[in-house]
Every structure is written in C-alpha cells, then in structure tokens.
Amino acid sequence: MMENLINRFIKYAKVHTTSSEESETVPSTEIQKDLGKILVEDLKEIGLSDAHMDDKGYVYATLKSNTDKELKKIGFIAHMDTSPAASGKGVNPQIHKNYDGGDIVVNKDKNIVLSPNEFSTLQDKVGKTIITSDGTTLLGADDKAGITEIIEALKFIVEHPEIEHSDIHVCFTPDEEVGRGADFFDVDKFNADFAYTVDGGEIGELEYENFNASSVDIKIIGKSVHPGYAYNVMINAASVASEFHNMVPKDEVPENTQGYEGFYMLTSISGEVDEAKLSYILRDFDLNGLNKRKDKIKEIANTLQQKYGEDRIIVEIKDSYYNMKEKIEPVMYIIDLAKGAMEEADVEARIVPIRGGTDGARISYMGIPTPNLFTGGYNFHGFYEYAVAEEMEKAKEVIINIIKNNK
C-alpha cells in the first residue's frame, strides 16, 4: 500500500506547478492547471465522478454519503502550487530506503547533504523511507504530499463501502504559496460543515492557531540637491529609510522569535536620495499585539514626519489574515476528532501554533472552520526538502479515521 502512495506522490511531484508573486493572472501560472487536469482524472478514476476544475484552476470533487444518518459534511483541502523560493521545474525525486541515521547525499556535485547534525528532525527517522529531490529543485511535498494523502485516503474509503461516511468534499487550490489560495475558493460549491487543510509538516502536528498578519508599505520622499550645497537643505530618503528601520524593535524579528512570539520583518528596502521604500510584514498571535505593532510603525512614522515633514513619510498598512483560533474554539469537537484519529493511528498529536498563514485561516473566516493536519514533509521551500513515506502513510490513515469517526 505504501508503494502506491509513493508512486502517486512521485507522479505529482514531477509536475511543474511553481506559482508566481509577480503575475496578476488567476492562477498565477497556467502550468498549475497541468496538475489540476491530472487530479481531475485521478479523482474520477477512484470514483468521484463529479471531479472538475474551474476556470480559476480550483479542483473540486465530492464523495457522496453512503448512509441515511445525518452526519456533518467533511472537507479536505490541499494546494497544487509549489513555492517560487526554489525551482520546481524538473523535479527528480530520490528514494532513500531504510535510512541508516547518517548523512544523505542529495547532490554530490552541489554538496547538498541532509545531515542529522544540521537537521535534527532526521534523528528519529532511522529505518524509514526518505524521499528527496536530486538537489537541483525543491521536492514539492508542500503540498503534493497532502494531495497524495487525501486521494489515497478517499481511494481506501471507496474500496471499503462498509465504512459509513458523510458527504466528503475535496478542493485542491492554486496559488497558496503566494498568498492567494483562498481568493476564489467557492464556499457554496465546497459545501462542507468543517474541513481540514492537509498542509502541515512534522508527524503529529495539529494546528488551529496562526498569526494575525498585516503588511506595511512605506514611501519616503527626499529632497535631492547638489551635495556640495546640501547643508540644511538635502533630505536623503535612503538615509531616512535606514533611520526608520533602526527605530523598529531589533529583538522582535523572525530570527529572534519563536513559539507564540510575534515579530516585525523587513521584507524589502530600496532607495536613492530623492525616494526610498520599505516593506514590512507584521505578525502576532494576539490581535491586540498586532495592533500594537501597527501603532509602533505609526509612532515611528510620526516621529520622522515631525523631523522631516508630514508629506515626506507616507505609510500604508493593510491587514492580510487573522488567527483562525477564534473560529475554531466554538467547534472544538473537530480538533478532538482529529486528535482521536491520530491516537487511533498510533500518532501522538502535537498541537502547535502555525508561525505563518494558511488557506485554512482565511477559509475559517469564510464560514468553514478549517484547522491543519500534518503531511510528513520537512524543510519546505528549498533544496533540503524531504518527506517520510511512513509518515505520509500515517497522514492517510488519520484522514481515514477522521472520516469513519465522524458520527
């Protein structure tokens, strides 16, 4: 059974589906539809006859209930695109069976080595089947592992009609990696009472808290004059941008925070004497904490406006997404259902916060509470990405248990 799962995963991983932050099309890259077409056919093959892809690149399918009991409708969601942070073209998965606990040479020529000394998650994978790329691309376990696990679980349910189940809805989305995965998600078509994104990492992860998030764009208008005559006249926008950043709390940045700690992150800075720009993302699990961070940005801007002129420091702040905890807590039975499903699969549930965003957060605020389940993938978005086949099989088992225990 695990061999079928591995083969399916490799099949999907080889399809180039990198999304693009620069593109304004939907989906951001047309190549994502190549995988969408394959998934439609595979879903139909296992018995979900209504499988289809819409014009935005979203794949939907439903496995209809096989019981007269009134059960809540479940959904499962994963994304088709891979991160533009590393190449996703020409993915060549490598299977490393019976891992011996030492270094895994992913690419000898490029000296890409998976070492348990550097990647501690490998330390408890001895004897497992490790899947990597060939070191020239990412692997794509984020989130083709999730897609694989959902389809393999549904295939099992179809093949075992003795398992009573409700309507089971599936959606595979484009553009999650560029923050647009829920932009055109059709809540009415999906029609689930609750759902799970299968988009986590380490085995046992169960996530229903994520950052509240805002983006900040700052434009600084300088005054450019000949440097020989600049005294008390020139306003160097590039210098003011540096001054602005130096006023942001230095300890509250991603590289110095963990767990439930929020941060300010400078994502870009550019400029010359006459104009400069800074962009930040703000993150905090507590909404009041996020608002305090926004107030800090405004406070810094106000200080510099008083120094250089109100019309010279222009700040735009936009909220991006919110912590789904608020939407999950009233329906904690879906967390208990997932925990029970993990325990039944002999997996220890680890409730951890997502130090990032997820389609599930936005979908939760669209009316479908959607926490996140593990996939068994690690080191996403880079050449060191890997997946553990046995953990992928466990994720599949958890999905099956959720379905059959939804009573």
KAPEJO-V508011 format. One record per residue. N is the residue number from 0. RES is the residue in three letters. PHI is phi as a letter, one per 40 degrees, with the letter a starting at -180 (* if undefined). NEAR is the number of other C-alpha atoms within 10 Angstrom. D_LAST is the distance of its C-alpha to the last C-alpha in Angstrom with 2 decimals. Layout:
# KAPEJO-V508011
n/res/phi/near/d_last
N/RES/PHI/NEAR/D_LAST
N/RES/PHI/NEAR/D_LAST
This chain:
# KAPEJO-V508011
n/res/phi/near/d_last
0/MET/*/7/26.87
1/MET/c/13/27.92
2/GLU/c/10/31.07
3/ASN/c/11/29.22
4/LEU/c/21/27.43
5/ILE/c/21/30.82
6/ASN/c/12/32.54
7/ARG/c/19/30.09
8/PHE/c/24/30.43
9/ILE/c/23/34.20
10/LYS/d/15/34.29
11/TYR/c/22/32.64
12/ALA/c/29/34.57
13/LYS/c/19/37.84
14/VAL/c/21/37.31
15/HIS/c/21/39.17
16/THR/b/27/36.97
17/THR/d/25/38.63
18/SER/c/26/38.23
19/SER/b/19/41.17
20/GLU/c/14/41.69
21/GLU/c/9/44.95
22/SER/c/11/43.79
23/GLU/b/9/43.09
24/THR/c/10/41.58
25/VAL/b/15/37.92
26/PRO/c/23/36.75
27/SER/c/21/39.32
28/THR/b/20/40.24
29/GLU/c/15/40.18
30/ILE/c/16/39.54
31/GLN/c/24/35.88
32/LYS/c/23/35.53
33/ASP/c/14/36.80
34/LEU/c/22/33.58
35/GLY/d/24/31.61
36/LYS/c/15/33.31
37/ILE/c/13/32.47
38/LEU/c/24/28.77
39/VAL/d/20/28.67
40/GLU/c/15/30.25
41/ASP/c/16/28.04
42/LEU/c/24/24.83
43/LYS/c/14/26.42
44/GLU/c/12/27.47
45/ILE/c/17/23.99
46/GLY/h/17/22.88
47/LEU/c/23/22.05
48/SER/c/15/24.93
49/ASP/c/13/24.81
50/ALA/d/21/25.50
51/HIS/a/20/28.40
52/MET/b/18/30.27
53/ASP/c/10/31.61
54/ASP/c/10/35.13
55/LYS/c/17/34.11
56/GLY/g/26/32.75
57/TYR/c/24/28.98
58/VAL/b/26/27.00
59/TYR/b/25/23.96
60/ALA/a/24/21.78
61/THR/b/21/18.59
62/LEU/b/21/16.66
63/LYS/c/15/15.61
64/SER/d/15/12.42
65/ASN/b/14/13.06
66/THR/a/12/11.09
67/ASP/c/9/12.06
68/LYS/c/11/8.72
69/GLU/c/11/8.70
70/LEU/b/15/6.22
71/LYS/c/15/7.97
72/LYS/c/20/10.57
73/ILE/b/24/11.24
74/GLY/b/24/14.89
75/PHE/b/24/17.08
76/ILE/b/23/20.73
77/ALA/a/29/23.85
78/HIS/b/26/27.55
79/MET/c/35/30.28
80/ASP/c/33/33.35
81/THR/b/31/35.03
82/SER/c/23/37.05
83/PRO/c/17/40.68
84/ALA/c/15/41.62
85/ALA/a/17/42.45
86/SER/d/20/43.28
87/GLY/b/27/40.51
88/LYS/c/17/42.98
89/GLY/g/16/43.60
90/VAL/c/22/40.85
91/ASN/b/18/41.73
92/PRO/c/21/38.99
93/GLN/b/16/40.31
94/ILE/b/19/38.44
95/HIS/b/17/39.53
96/LYS/c/14/38.28
97/ASN/f/12/38.29
98/TYR/d/16/39.18
99/ASP/c/13/41.98
100/GLY/g/15/41.58
101/GLY/c/13/44.63
102/ASP/c/14/45.44
103/ILE/b/18/44.00
104/VAL/c/17/46.69
105/VAL/c/23/44.91
106/ASN/a/16/48.21
107/LYS/c/11/51.52
108/ASP/c/8/53.72
109/LYS/c/10/51.87
110/ASN/f/10/51.35
111/ILE/c/16/47.59
112/VAL/b/16/46.34
113/LEU/c/21/42.94
114/SER/b/17/43.99
115/PRO/c/16/41.93
116/ASN/c/11/44.73
117/GLU/c/10/43.88
118/PHE/b/12/40.15
119/SER/c/11/38.81
120/THR/c/13/35.30
121/LEU/c/22/36.99
122/GLN/c/13/37.97
123/ASP/b/10/34.79
124/LYS/b/18/34.48
125/VAL/d/14/37.08
126/GLY/g/13/36.38
127/LYS/c/18/33.87
128/THR/c/17/34.37
129/ILE/b/22/35.45
130/ILE/b/23/35.70
131/THR/b/28/38.24
132/SER/c/27/40.31
133/ASP/c/21/44.03
134/GLY/g/24/44.84
135/THR/c/20/46.15
136/THR/a/21/42.85
137/LEU/c/31/39.50
138/LEU/c/38/36.82
139/GLY/g/35/34.11
140/ALA/d/33/31.12
141/ASP/c/31/30.48
142/ASP/b/28/28.51
143/LYS/c/29/28.94
144/ALA/c/35/27.13
145/GLY/c/31/24.01
146/ILE/d/28/24.59
147/THR/d/30/25.12
148/GLU/c/27/21.99
149/ILE/c/26/19.79
150/ILE/c/21/21.68
151/GLU/c/25/21.76
152/ALA/c/22/17.99
153/LEU/c/23/17.59
154/LYS/c/18/20.39
155/PHE/c/16/18.65
156/ILE/c/20/15.50
157/VAL/c/16/18.04
158/GLU/c/12/19.99
159/HIS/b/10/17.21
160/PRO/c/10/16.01
161/GLU/c/10/14.54
162/ILE/c/15/11.50
163/GLU/c/18/9.04
164/HIS/a/26/8.31
165/SER/c/21/8.75
166/ASP/d/21/12.25
167/ILE/b/22/13.34
168/HIS/b/23/16.47
169/VAL/b/28/19.24
170/CYS/a/26/22.39
171/PHE/b/29/25.30
172/THR/b/27/27.76
173/PRO/c/35/31.49
174/ASP/g/28/33.56
175/GLU/c/22/31.14
176/GLU/c/24/33.93
177/VAL/b/18/36.31
178/GLY/g/15/34.00
179/ARG/b/19/33.36
180/GLY/c/24/30.04
181/ALA/b/20/28.38
182/ASP/d/16/31.57
183/PHE/b/14/30.69
184/PHE/c/22/26.90
185/ASP/c/14/25.85
186/VAL/c/13/22.96
187/ASP/c/7/23.00
188/LYS/c/12/23.09
189/PHE/c/21/20.27
190/ASN/f/18/18.14
191/ALA/b/20/15.02
192/ASP/c/16/13.28
193/PHE/a/21/13.54
194/ALA/a/25/15.02
195/TYR/b/26/16.65
196/THR/c/28/20.27
197/VAL/b/30/21.04
198/ASP/a/27/24.53
199/GLY/c/25/25.09
200/GLY/b/24/27.51
201/GLU/d/18/27.67
202/ILE/d/23/25.06
203/GLY/g/25/22.49
204/GLU/c/23/23.16
205/LEU/b/26/20.44
206/GLU/b/25/22.09
207/TYR/b/27/21.45
208/GLU/b/27/25.07
209/ASN/a/26/27.88
210/PHE/c/27/31.43
211/ASN/c/26/32.68
212/ALA/b/22/35.30
213/SER/b/21/38.60
214/SER/b/19/41.42
215/VAL/b/20/45.08
216/ASP/b/16/48.07
217/ILE/b/20/51.54
218/LYS/b/19/54.75
219/ILE/b/28/58.08
220/ILE/c/25/61.28
221/GLY/c/22/64.32
222/LYS/b/14/68.04
223/SER/c/16/69.84
224/VAL/b/15/73.59
225/HIS/d/9/76.06
226/PRO/d/9/75.41
227/GLY/c/6/79.09
228/TYR/b/9/78.90
229/ALA/c/13/75.38
230/TYR/d/10/76.34
231/ASN/g/6/74.57
232/VAL/b/12/73.54
233/MET/c/16/71.02
234/ILE/b/21/67.30
235/ASN/c/21/65.73
236/ALA/d/25/62.18
237/ALA/c/22/61.20
238/SER/c/15/62.47
239/VAL/c/23/60.67
240/ALA/c/24/57.40
241/SER/c/15/58.00
242/GLU/c/13/58.86
243/PHE/d/19/55.62
244/HIS/c/16/53.52
245/ASN/c/11/55.51
246/MET/c/14/54.45
247/VAL/c/17/50.72
248/PRO/d/12/49.45
249/LYS/c/12/50.10
250/ASP/c/11/47.65
251/GLU/b/15/44.67
252/VAL/b/18/44.27
253/PRO/d/15/41.59
254/GLU/c/9/43.77
255/ASN/b/11/44.09
256/THR/b/12/40.58
257/GLN/a/12/37.26
258/GLY/f/10/33.95
259/TYR/c/16/33.59
260/GLU/c/17/37.20
261/GLY/c/24/37.93
262/PHE/a/24/40.92
263/TYR/b/24/43.48
264/MET/b/19/44.02
265/LEU/c/16/47.10
266/THR/c/12/46.07
267/SER/a/11/49.48
268/ILE/a/15/53.00
269/SER/a/14/55.95
270/GLY/i/20/59.21
271/GLU/b/16/62.93
272/VAL/c/18/65.48
273/ASP/c/16/64.83
274/GLU/a/20/60.99
275/ALA/a/22/58.07
276/LYS/b/20/54.28
277/LEU/b/21/51.53
278/SER/b/18/47.77
279/TYR/b/19/45.20
280/ILE/b/19/41.49
281/LEU/b/26/40.31
282/ARG/b/31/37.09
283/ASP/a/25/35.60
284/PHE/c/25/32.18
285/ASP/c/17/33.47
286/LEU/c/15/34.42
287/ASN/c/11/37.46
288/GLY/c/17/38.46
289/LEU/c/23/38.34
290/ASN/c/17/40.45
291/LYS/c/13/42.94
292/ARG/c/21/43.28
293/LYS/c/20/43.98
294/ASP/c/12/46.51
295/LYS/c/15/48.15
296/ILE/c/22/48.67
297/LYS/c/16/50.20
298/GLU/c/13/52.35
299/ILE/c/17/53.75
300/ALA/c/21/54.42
301/ASN/c/17/56.16
302/THR/c/15/58.36
303/LEU/c/18/59.45
304/GLN/c/16/59.92
305/GLN/c/12/62.36
306/LYS/c/10/64.13
307/TYR/b/16/64.31
308/GLY/h/12/63.62
309/GLU/c/13/60.60
310/ASP/c/10/60.79
311/ARG/b/21/60.69
312/ILE/b/25/57.21
313/ILE/b/16/54.52
314/VAL/b/16/50.89
315/GLU/b/11/47.77
316/ILE/b/17/44.34
317/LYS/b/13/41.08
318/ASP/c/14/37.51
319/SER/b/15/35.36
320/TYR/a/20/31.78
321/TYR/b/26/30.06
322/ASN/c/27/27.82
323/MET/c/26/24.16
324/LYS/d/21/23.47
325/GLU/d/15/24.21
326/LYS/c/22/21.38
327/ILE/c/22/18.78
328/GLU/d/14/19.57
329/PRO/c/10/18.22
330/VAL/b/12/14.68
331/MET/c/14/14.85
332/TYR/c/11/11.16
333/ILE/c/21/11.42
334/ILE/c/20/14.19
335/ASP/c/12/12.52
336/LEU/c/17/9.75
337/ALA/c/25/12.88
338/LYS/c/22/14.85
339/GLY/c/19/12.59
340/ALA/c/24/12.62
341/MET/c/26/16.37
342/GLU/c/14/16.96
343/GLU/c/14/15.45
344/ALA/c/18/17.88
345/ASP/g/13/20.63
346/VAL/b/19/21.10
347/GLU/c/15/22.14
348/ALA/c/19/20.54
349/ARG/b/15/23.43
350/ILE/c/15/22.83
351/VAL/b/15/25.94
352/PRO/c/18/27.35
353/ILE/c/20/28.20
354/ARG/c/19/31.97
355/GLY/i/14/31.94
356/GLY/b/22/30.03
357/THR/a/28/27.14
358/ASP/d/27/26.04
359/GLY/d/28/22.79
360/ALA/c/29/24.93
361/ARG/c/23/26.45
362/ILE/c/24/23.34
363/SER/d/22/21.71
364/TYR/c/17/24.77
365/MET/c/15/24.42
366/GLY/h/13/21.24
367/ILE/b/23/18.40
368/PRO/d/28/17.58
369/THR/a/32/18.18
370/PRO/c/29/18.72
371/ASN/b/27/20.37
372/LEU/b/28/19.75
373/PHE/c/26/22.63
374/THR/b/33/24.33
375/GLY/g/26/26.91
376/GLY/b/29/29.81
377/TYR/a/23/32.72
378/ASN/f/18/35.90
379/PHE/d/21/34.82
380/HIS/g/21/37.49
381/GLY/a/21/40.35
382/PHE/c/24/42.17
383/TYR/c/23/40.65
384/GLU/c/22/37.07
385/TYR/a/27/35.27
386/ALA/b/26/31.92
387/VAL/b/27/30.82
388/ALA/d/24/29.51
389/GLU/c/19/27.71
390/GLU/c/23/25.86
391/MET/c/25/24.98
392/GLU/c/22/23.53
393/LYS/c/23/21.45
394/ALA/c/29/20.23
395/LYS/d/26/19.23
396/GLU/c/23/17.36
397/VAL/c/29/15.50
398/ILE/d/26/14.47
399/ILE/d/22/13.30
400/ASN/c/20/11.27
401/ILE/c/21/9.64
402/ILE/c/25/8.81
403/LYS/c/16/7.63
404/ASN/c/15/5.62
405/ASN/c/17/3.79
406/LYS/b/13/0.00
